[in-house]
Amino acid sequence: MSKIKLGFAGTLAVTSFLLAGCGVQKDAAIPINYSNGDSLHSQALPATDWRKEVLYFALTDRFANGNTSNDNGNNNRAGDAKDLGNPMGWHGGDFAGLRQKIESGYFSNLGVTAIWISPVTLQVPAVMAQSGPNSGKYHAGYAAYWTEDFFQVEPHFGNLQDLKDLVNAAHAKGLRVVQDMVLNHAGYEAQLARQKPSWFYKGSCINDQKCSLDGLPDFDQDNSEVKQYLNDSVNYWVSQTGIDGIRMDTIKHVNDSYWPQFFAAGGPGDASKVWTVGEAFTFDPGYINKYLNLGSPSMFDFPLYGALRDSLGKRGSLDGVANVLANTSYSDSSRLTTFLDNHDVRRFMSEGIENGIPFNEQRERLDAALSLQFTVRGTPSVYYGTEIAMQGKGDPYNNPSGQTNREDMNFSAASTSPLVTRIKALSDARRANPALTNGAHKELWRPNGGANLYAFARTLSGEASIVTVVNGSDGTLDLGSLGGISVSGLLSSGSVTELTGRTNTLSVNSSGKLVGTVPARTVLIVKSGGTPPPANCNPTALSGQGSSTSATVNWTAPSGCTVTGYNVYSKGSGSPTYTRLTSTPLSSTATGYTASNLATGSYDFKVTTLTSDGKESAGVEVTGVQVGTPAGLTVHFKKPTAWGGANIHHWNASPTGAVTDSTWPGKTMTAETVGCGWYKYTLPGVSSTNLLFVDPSATTRKTADLSRAKEGWFDGTTNTWSDTQPACDPITTTTKVTFQVTASTTLGQNVFLVGDVTELKAWDTANALSMTPSGCSGSTCTWTSAPIELKSNAGIQFKFIKKSGSSVSWEGGSNRTYTVPATGTASYNGGSWR
């Protein structure tokens, strides 16, 4: 659902303009024949188990422009013209663009099996935004949730035949089409609301269903004429186009009484003819399950979205994910549809980046979240742009152009994004292993406040069991040192096979424990078998050479085995995780590979061999391949208290010739303004180097020999590296505290937490900590935060706030105060909102 505030006060203002070319609304009392005897749409695809599908949401206007002649629609209304500089305007995406991407193989190459498109119906005229960063600009119905006519195609997207051509093209590629539909409301000031005023609810908001959502005309589905009209609309689109599924917008805002007849045999949403996934924006599993029981074949899994956002997206504990997946509120959790991003929420990448996580690390976290999403129960869905790690803070009404969650798709970025091949590998793994789509879920390990590790199995009678291991931490985890993960009865002793081609050290020991290491921010998906080829089956004489935007690796074939193919992997030097570059293995005769369109930086490459039994060797590496001219390498050093200053001594810098080796006792470092004994030094044009730090006042005082391939902070008091700047007053002891308050909210409001310490966002309301509602009675809920690590024994001040978009409401009275307990975990029950 696309939501904004336009200055409406819950009612519709009457305006004097007329809509040209909008046609006559269908009258519910007149029977309409929606048969399609002329076979204008293609033969339907065979019935499917939707748990086996992979859904992709392409917001039509922002995805691909295939026909510039419809960029301005009918161009007879203010705001109709395409305006790429207006994030709330039309941008030119259409059915033709979607069809072209289907026919070019974009979706198939991504591993997608079903495409979810925006609503297709004619939209109301654009309105002028009255507030926010885009005030004074036209806000058009580009997302297509503001319907003017429920039986006409929006001309900015094309016409009915264009839509049929899209569906035909998809079916020809074996792809299914899911059409977004809105049965809760019409668009702002839609003619239908004037022609049929008795069809709409006009009272004050009583609950989610008896309420004009953001001022939109709210259908009264208890009215028999309304029910027939909406049913006819759905039947029209299903019969005319041959779509395979429906994404039902705002399902929780529609009267509950409407849904049983809708999903009944012979009804518009009869599951034997069309699949439906409903949107109920709530984190309450029981509330979502209500709609599964009312007949919806699927519902979006908002609780899992929230848990993945707060754990992998924000360096949080995976206990939250474990809790969601262990929840027993659902009648059948395998019917859920999972997601990480959509058009109504901040993108996953921005969740981390806005909280200080570097881009490359957050992309690894996105990789991990996708990997987990594709291996748990339900149907995975991917929002356009996720495959290129697109960022977006929120909806275009509240954010300027370039910072929204609905930016135009960048296909050139897709050609080099490692997430494209990752999603394809995950989709292939699901298709090849039925336990991942239809198996039962069995928890094997959760953090419980310890190592941020989560493991589970998917089991299905007659099929190989699959074990997924998720490392949500920023360091490598050794399963053996943690005691191993018990997999008795799931995996056989010996080696395992990683289903997406990731090299690993995992194996099952004689005690039935899964042991080995899992790199930081990495997910491994394994099943029994897979004894790797011997060491003499690795390539030899591996070399790498970089240029301005590419790198080439060359090798010699091994002599100790028969090779059937090669895989090539890469990672930024210093990164813990390799990404496979070869979506399909290179031929057995290959002796080189070129990676193109690379950003400036230092890269490591690994080449592995494949043998006739499908096994992959451990591979060999070439490191420090420089692409482009590096900006320079900056290192930071915290000197011990006794040192009189800090020097850096460096040698063997890469690329060769960028700088000369320093002479003993090195070069003087500059004291940093952050204080706390930190110094820094930049080596221009260098991507990596060997180094050590020296006390210039007593040169026998020095660190061990070190090396670095990216900016880093070395603490000379603890002899440890950090990839991010450590706090000036490092916290040595912390206590996890959960905050709770009971508060009533209006539609669109949520409760947040903000306070005077960094962990509570230092009174920054824009980044205030989100809280989750539960135990709701009407508009009053108990709101609970995730556990927050706070400095033990610290005295803090804070308040609870309510936010709706950019609007913030503070609690009354003085700040709340709290002294953090010395150890363990704690909870703060704030009682009622002040």
N, C-alpha and C positions, 0 to 999 in steps of 0.2 A: 504494500500500500504506500503510495506517495503522499506524504502529509506536509502541509504548510499552514502558516497563519497569515491570513490576508486582510485582517481587520474586520472580518465578519463577527458579529456578536451572537453566534448560535442561530441566527435567522438569515434569510436570503433577502438582500435588498433588490427591489424591482428596478430594472434598467429599461431604457427606451429603445435599445437597438433590436433589430430583427436579424436572424441568421439566414443568409442566402444559401439556397441549395441544400438545406438540411432534410428535406423530404417530410412526409407525414409519418407520425409515430404509428406503429401497429396497434390496433385496438384489440385488447384481450378477449373481447366478446366475439371476435371474428375468427373462425378457424382458419389456420394457415397450413397449406400443404408444403412440407419441407422435403418431399421425396426428391431423389436425385437420379431419375431414370436415364438422364443423358450421360451418366458416368463421367462427369467432369473432373472427379477426383480419382486418384489411383486406387487400385485394389489394396484393401487394408492389409497390414502386416499380420502374421499369425499372432495369436494371443501369447502373452509373455508373463513370466513371473517378474514383476517389477523390481524385486530384490536383486535381480541379476543385471539391471540396467544402470547406466551412469548418466546422470542428468546434467545439462549445461544451460544456465540461464543467460541468454543473449538479450539484453535490453535493446530492443529493436532500433530505436532512434540513435543509439550511441555505438552500435556495433559495426555496421558496414553500409556504405552508400553505393548501391549498385545502379541507381537510375537518378541522375541529377535533375531530370525534368519534373520530378515530384518534390523537390527540395522545399518548395514554398507551399505545398498542398494546393488548395484552390486559390490561395492568395487573395481572398476577398474579405479578410478579417484582420484587424490589428493584431500584430504578433504572429502572423502566419509565416512570415519570411524567415528563412534559415538565418541563424545568427550564431556563429561559432564562438563569438566573444561573450555570449550570454549563457551562463551555465544552466539557466532555467528555460532557454529557448529551444527551438527545433535545430537539430544538427545534421539531418540528412539521411540517417540510417533508415533502411527500408527492407521490404520483402525480397527485392531483387538482390540486394547485398547479401542477405542471408543465404539465398539460393546459390549465389556464386561461390560463397565459402563452402557450402555443402558439396557442390559439384567439384570444387578444387581439392576436396579431401581434408580440409582443415579439421573438421570435427572427428573424422575417422582417424586421422593421424594423432589426435589427442587422446583417443581411446573412448570418446564420448559415444553413447548409443541413443540418446534422446535429447532433443533440443526444446527448451522451454522459452517461448517468445512472449513479449509483452501483450497486454490486451490489444485487440485489433480494431475496436469500435471507434466510430466517429467521436471526436472530442469537442468539448465546449470551447468557446473562444478564449484566447489568452487573457489573463487579468494582470493588472499592474501590482507588483509587490509594493507593500506599504512600509516595510521595515527590513532590517537585516542588511548584510553587506551588498546585496543586489537591489536595494530599494530603488524604485523608479524604472526598473526593467520589467519587461513582460514575462510573466510566468505562464508558459504554455503547457498543454497536456501531453508533452512529449513522452512521458512514462505511460500514458494512456489509461490512467485510473479514474479519469473524470469524464464519464461517458455522456454524450449528448443524445446519440441514437444507438440503441442496442442491436440494430439490424443492419447497420451500414459500416463499411470499412473506412478507416481514417485515411484520407487521400495523401497525407505525407508519407504513408507506408506503401501506397500503391492502390490496387483495386482488388476485387474479389478473385479475379482470375490470377493475379499475381500471387495471392495467398494460396490458391490451389496449386499453382506451379511450384511454390515453395514446398508444400506438403508432398507433391508428386516427386520432386527431386530428392527429398529426404527419404521417402520410401524406396526409391530406386537404389539408394545407398544403404538400405537396411536400417535407417535412422527413424526413430519415432518423433512425433511432434506433440508438445504439450502447450496448449494455449491458455494464457492467463485470462481469467474472467472475474468480473466484479458484480455481485448480486446484492450487495449491502446498500449501495447508494448510487445516485446519479452524479453528474458533474455539477460544479458551481453554476447556479442559475440555469440549469438545463430546461429546455422548453417543456419537457415532460412534467417537470415539477409545477409548471404553471397550468398545463393542460389538464393534469390529473392531480389536483392538490390533495384529494382524499386518499391518494396512494402513499402518502408520506407522513411519517411521524413528526409532530411539531411541538410536542411538549418539552418540558425541561428534562435534562438527563436523569434517568432513574438508574440505569445500569448500562453495561456495554451494548446492549441490544436495543434499548429504548433511548437512543441518543443520536443527535446529529453529529457525526464524527468530523471534527474540525470544520463545522459549518456546512458539510455536504448534505444534500437532501437525502434523508434516510428512509428507504423503502419500508413499508409495513407489510411484511410477508404473511401476516395473519389475514390480510385482505385477499379474498379468493381471486380477484382480478389481477392483483399484483403477482400472486403465486403463479397464475397461468401465464402472465406476460413474461416473467423471468424464466419459467420452464420452456416456453416457446423460443426464447432467445438462445438458450443453451442447445436445444434440439436443432435450431437453425444452423448454428456453426458446426456442430458435430456432423450433421447430415450433408451440409454443403461442401465441407472441406475434407472430411475424412481424418480429422485429427485423432490422435491416439489417447490423449490425456488432457486433463484440466488442472491448472493451478488455481485453486479457489481463494481469492483475496478476502481478507477480513472475515473469515468464516465465523469467528466468535462474536461478531457484531450483528450477524443475521439471527433472527428469531429461531430458537432451537426447534420449534414446532415445524419449521420448513424442511429440515433435513431428512427425516424418515421417508417422506414421500419422494424426495429428490433421489435418494439412493436406492429406493425400492426397485424390485424387478420391474422392468418396463419404464422406469422413471428416467428423467434426463441424465442422471448420474449413475444409472445402472452399471455396476462394475463389469458386467459381462460385455459391455460395448465400449466403455470409456473409463479410464483410470482417473482418479482425482487425488490430489494432494492438497490439504487445506492449510491455511496460514492462521494460527492463533498465537499472536505475539505474547507469550507468557512463559515463565520459567517453572510453572507448576505442572509436573507430569500428570497428576490426577485430572487437571482441567483439560489438558491435551487429550488424555485417554477418553474423555467424555465424547469427543467427536469421532474417535475410532468406533466407539460403541453406538453412536448415532448412524454409522454406516460409511463414513469416509474411508476409502481404501488406505489412505496414508495421511500423515500429518507431519509438518516440519518439526524437527527435534531442537527446539530452542534451548532446553536444559543442557544438551550436549554442546551446542554452540557456545553457551555461556561458560561452561567448564573448560573447553578448549581455549577460548579467548583468555580466560584468567590464568590458566596454567602455562601452556606452551606459548601463548601470545604475550604473556607479561612476566615470564620467569617465576610463575607461581607453582604451587604443589600439584602434582598429578592425583592427589587424593580426591580432588573435586571431580575429575573424570571418572575415577573408580566409583565414587558414590553415585554418579548419574547412571553408569552402566550396571550397577548392582540394584538400581531401583526396581521394585516389583509392582509399581502402580499401573503399568500398562497391561492391557489384555493380550497384546502381542507386539512387543517392541520391535520386531523385525519389520513391521509395516511402516515404521517411521522413515522420513527422508532427512538425511543429515546435511549440514552445510557449515561453512566457515565464514562466508561473506554473503551479503545480499545488498539490495539497493536501499534498505532502511537502516543499516547499521554502519559503524565505522569499519573500514576494511581491516583485515587481520594484520597486514603489514603496518598500518598506522597505529594500531593498538600498542605495538611494541616501540615503534620509532618515536611516537609522542611521549613515551615513558623512558626515553633515553637509550633504547637498545639500538646499536648500529645496524645499518641496512643489511649487510651480508649475514650477520647473526640472525636477524629477524627472518630473512629468507630461509635460512636453515630451519628455523622454528616453524615456518609455514610448511616447509617440506615435511617436517615431523608431524604436524597437525593433519596434513593431507594423508600421510601414511597411516595414521591412526584412524582417520575418518573412513578410509577405504577398507579397513580390516575389521571394523566393528559391524554390528547388526544394522540393517536398514539399507536404503538406497542412497548412495552418495550423490550430492549435487555440487556443481562448481559454478561460481559466479564469473561472468566474463571478466578478464583481466587478472584473475587470480593466478593464471598460468604464467603471467609475466611479472608477478609480484607487484601489481599495481597498488598505489597508495590512495587514500581518500579519507578525509576526516569525518565527512557526513554529507547530508543532503544538500543540494545546490541552493536551497532557500537560505540556509544558515551559513554557507561557506562560499568564498570567492572562487572564481574560475581557476582551475588547476589544482584545487584542494578538495574536490568533492568525491563522493563515492560513485559518481556516474559520469566519469570522464570518457572521452572517445577512445575506443579500442585502438591499441598501437600494435599492428600486426608485424611491423619490422622488429619489434622487441621479441616477439614470439619466436623468431627464427634462431635466436641465440639463448633463450631462457632455459636454464636447466630444469625448471619446473614442468615444461612441456613434456620432456622425455620422462620425467618422474611420474606424472599423471598417467601417461601411456603405459609405463611399466606397471603401475598399480592396477590399472584397469585390466591389463593382460593377466596379472596374477589372479584377480577376482574371477575372470572368465575361465581360467584353467584349473581353479581349485574350488569346487562346490562348497567346501566347508566355510569359505569366506563369505558366501552369499546366503547360504541356507543353514549354516551350522549353529549349534548352541554356543553360548558364551560362558567361559569358565575363567574366573579370576585366579591368577597364579601368584601375583605379587603386587603390593601397593606400598607407597612410601611410608604411611603411618608416622609422618614426621621425620623419617630418616632420609636415606638416599632417595633422590627424586626419580625413582624407577617404577614403571608400571608394566606388568606382563599379564597376558591372558591367552587363552586357547580358544579356537573355534573348532568344534567337533561335530561330525556328521556321520551317521552309520554308513559303513561301506566306503568311506572316503578317508584320505590321509588327514590327520589332525594338523592344524596350523597354529604355531605359537608366535605371537607378536611381542617384542620387547621394546619398550619406549624409554629412552634416556632423556629426561627433560632438564638435566643439569648442564652446566657449562664446563664440565670436565669428564674425562673418560671414566666409566664405571667398570670395575672388575667384578663380574658375577661370582667368581670363585671366592674372592675375599669377603663377599657379602653372605657366603654360605651356599651359593648356588640356588637356582630356581628348580623346584621339584617338577619334573615332567614325566614321571613314571606313568606308563599307560598311554602316554601321548606321543612321545618320541622315543625311538630306539637308541640304544647306546651307540656312540660313534659320531661320525660327522653329520652335519646337517646341510641342507640346501637353502640358500637365501632366494626367495621367490622373485625378487626384482633385480637380481644380478649383482647385488652389493657384496663385495668381498668382506670376509669377517673371520674371526677366530673362534666362533662358537662351536661347541661340541657337547655331547651328553656323556658324562662319566659313568663309571660302573655302578655308582649309587643312584643313578637315575636323575642326576642334577645337571641342568644346563649351565655350563661354565664358559669362560672366555670374556672378552672385553667388548663393551659397546661405546663407540665414540660419543662425544658430547653432542647433544641436540640431534640424535640419530634414532631411527626406528629400523629394526631388523625383523624380517618376517621369514620364518624358517619352518621346514618340515624335515622329516627323517631322510637320511641318505646323503649322497653328494660327497663321497671321498674325493678330495681334490687331486688333480694330476701331480706327479712327483715334481720336485724342484727343478729337475733337468728338462721340464717341459715349459719353462719360461722363455720368453724372447731373450736374445742377447744383444750386446752392442747397442743398447738404447741411447739415443741422443736427441737433443731438442734445440731448436733454433727459433728465436722470436723475430718478428718484424714490427712494423708500426701498428698493425691491427690484427695480426695473426701469429700463430705458432705452429711449427711443423715438427713432429716427432718421427724418427726413423728407427728401425730395428732389423735384426737378423733373425730368421726363423730358428727355433731350437732344433737340435739334432737328436734329442733323446726320446721323442715321441712323435706321433702323427697328429698334426694340428688340423682342425676343421674350420677354425675362424679365430678372430681376435676381437677383443673389446678394448676401447681406449677411454680412460677416465681422466678428469682434471679437477683441480681445486686451486684456489688462491693460496700462495705459499703462506704457511702458518695456520691455514684453516684445517680443522680436524676431519672434515668429511669430503670424500671424493664424489663427483657426479659423473655418471656414465654419459659420454658424448655420442657413442654409437647406438642409436635406437635399435638397429639390427647389427649383428656381428659383421665385421669385415671378412672378406674371403680369405681362404687359407693361403693364397699367394700374396696377400698384401704385405708390404714392407714399410709403409709410412702412412701418416694421417695428418691433415692440416685442419686446425681449428681456426675458424674465421670470425671476424667482427668481435674481437676481444677488446675489452677496455684496457687501458694502460695499467700495468701491474706485473707482479712476479707470479708465475704459475708453476705448479707441480703436475706432472703427468704420470700415469701408470698404464701399462699395457699388459693385458692378460691373454692367455690362450684358452681355447675351447677344444675339447676332444670329442670323439665320436659318441661317447656315452653321455654327452651333455655336461660334463664337469668343467669347471673353470679353475685355472691355476691362480696362485696367490698373486702373481704378477711382479713386474719390476718397475722401478720408478726412475724418473729424471726430474730433478728439482731445480727451482730458481730460474726457470726460463723467462726472460724478460720480454714483455710486449710493450712497445712504445717507450718513451722517455719518462722515467719515474719523476714525480715531483720532488721526491726526497724522503728520507727516513728520519723520523724524529723519535728519540728515546728520552725517557725521563728516569731520574735516579733519586731516591731518597737516601741521603747519607746518614750513617750512624752518628750519634751525638758527638762522639769523640773526634770525628774527622774535622779537619780545618777547612775543607772545601770539597769540590768534586771535579775530577778530570775524567775524560773518556779516551781510551786507547783503542783504536779500531784497525782492522786489517782484512785483506781478502774481500773487499766490498764488491757487490755485483750491481750493475754490469761493470765488467772490467774497464778501468780507465776513468770511471766517473769521478773518483777521488783517489788521492794517493794515501797509502798507509800512514797513519800518524807515527811520530817518533816518541819514544818513551820520555817522560811519563804521560803522554797524551795531550789532549787539548782541553782548555778550560771550559767547563759547562756554566750555563747562566742560571742564577737562582730564579725560581719561579715566583710569581706574585701570590700563588696560593699559599706560600709559606710551608710550614710543617717540614722543612728540610729538603724540599724537592728542587731538583735542578734539571735542565734539559739541554739537548744539543741536536741540531739537524744536520744531516749529511746530504747535501744537495745532489739530486740525480741518482740517488742510491735506492735500491729496492731491498737489499739484504746485506748483512755484514757480520763478521766476527768482532767481538768487543769485550772489554772489561772496564770496570770503573776503579779509579785510583784516588787515594788521598794525596793531594799535591804537597801537603805539609809533612807527610811521612809516607814515602812511596812504597814502603813494604806493606802498607795497608792497601789491600786491593781485593776485589771480588775474584771468584773463579772465572775461567774463560767462558764467555757466553756467546750466543748468536741471536739475531733477530731479523725477521723478514717483514714486519709491519710495526706501526707505532705501538709502543708499549711502555709500561711503568714498572721499573724494577725497584723493589723495596730492599735497600741494603741492610735493614734491621731484621728482616725475616728471610732474605735471599729468595724472594719469589717474584715472578712476573705477573702482571695484570694487563688485560687488554683494554681496560677502561680506567680513568683516573680514580684512584681510591679516595674515600672521604678524608678530609683533613683531620677529622677527629674520629678515627676508626672505632666502630662499635665492636667490642670484644664479647659482650654477653647480651643476648636478646631473649625476649619473651614474645611468643605469638599470642596476640590478643584479637578476639572477635567482638565486634561492636553490634549492638542491637537496639532498635527503637520501634515503638508502635506509632504509626502515623497514617492519616488519611490523605489521599491524593485525588486530584482531578484527572480527567482523561489526558493522557500524554505526559503526566508528571511522573518522575521517579525520585527516590530518596538517595542521597549521596552523603559521604563523610569527608570533612576537610578540617585540617588543624594546623598547629604552629610548628610542626617538625617536618622534615623532608619526607618521611615515610607517610605522612598525612597530607602531602602536596603543598605544605607551607602556605595555606590559605588560598591556593590557586583553584578557583572554582571551575575553571575550564577543564582541569584535569582531576577533579575531585574523584574519590574512590566510589565506585558503584556498589550498591547494596541490592540484595535479592529479596523479593517479597514472598511471604508464605502465610498460611493460616488466615487468609483474607476473609473478612466479613463485610460485604458491600465494598465500599471504597477504603476501608481501614484494613491495613495489613501489618504484620510484623516484618520489619526490614532488617536483614542480617548481612554484615560484611564478610568477606573472605578473611581468614586469619592473616593478621598484619604483624610482621616482625618489628618490634619496637625495642629501643635500648632499655635494658633492665634497670629498674629503680628510677627511671626518668619521670619527671613531672611534666605532663602535657596538657595543652588546652585545645579544645576542638568544638565543633558544632555539627549538627546534622542540617542538611539543606535539601530543598526540593528544586529540581530542574525540569524544565520543559523547553527543549531547544536551547536558546540563549538566555531564556528567562530564569532567574534564580530567586528563590524565596528562602530567607534565613530564619532559623529559630529565633524566638524572642529571648530577652533576658541576657545575662552575662554568659561568657564562654563556659562550657562544661570543663571540668578539670578532672584529672585522673593520674594516679601514680602507678606506673607499670610495675607489676610484681617482679621479684628478683629472679625467679626461675620458672621453667615449665611453660604451660599454656594458661590463658586466662580469658574471661569473657566479661564484657561490660554491658549490663542491661540498663539502657537509658530510660526505661519506662515509656512514658508518652511524650510525644512531640510537644515542645514548649512554645 
